[in-house]
Amino acid sequence: MKLSFIILTYKRGELLKKCLESIIMQQGLPQPYEILIVDNGGDVSVSESANPDIHIRVITPPENIGPVAGHNLGMKHAQGQYWIFIDDDEWWHDADDAARLVHFLDTHPTCGAVAFKTIDLDGHVIPGELPHPDKPYILACRDPVEVPYFYEGVCALRAEAVQQVGDYPERYYYGMEGPDLALRMMDAGYRVYYEPDSAVYHARSPQGRTAGAKYWHNMTLNKSRMAWRLLPLPYPLTTLFIWSAKTLLETHRPAPVWAAWRNLWRERRLLAAERKPIKPETVRYLRQIGARLLY
């Protein structure tokens, strides 16, 4: 089987239905293909597709295992050579969006991941979900371009690349797992691209999302984890201090920062054991494509 769609869902039944309908309406896909639904809410009821070439499977963990472990569980069960991830509150913009991603992976054998854009319900691109720190630059791109990271809910992955470098780090629970995997892919010689012609609508449902001080705590913690795991000095230090300052400015509370620092201190031996900085040539490549390494 060439293609697997992986959807992580948590108590968004009506939105999930719209997401599934948009997948089934996609044209030009290699068949048969499968749709895997990882149900973190335990309440999904899905009928079999009328098309025998579309296989729908629901995977229900015993409890809500979170986004990172949920995506890993989907990848563990996926049979396709390519895995397209779409969140349960997203649906395709055009009927050939997914086929375009498959074609891109077919024609770019060193591509480990390809990101695509999200559009709000008013039809505007969501800049904060674009896979590049320079948002005006990436918004202006009309052709596929190499980028330094991807977001896990809007990407297509080459299964072989993930199997080579490893899946998402599950203790992140939520946030930064995509950039972590992207760094490891690029260090192994793969490239990450942004395909500007493929897009999904994103309803950005608040159900199950992290917000407020908890969001900023997670960002400080997971950005720092990723930097300590994968980036050479001084970037782990600059990441920790700059994100701590950003969190203080955004929340006006020291508690989220201290909580992140405590977590990092408890994990210090694990982070030291995991530490495998990317190669100097990977750092140079990241600078060439506009990556923000400082934080």
Summary of the structure (lengths in Angstrom):
residues: 295
radius of gyration: 18.7
end to end distance: 39.5
largest distance: 55.5
contacts: 964
relative contact order: 0.13
helix: 44%
strand: 19%
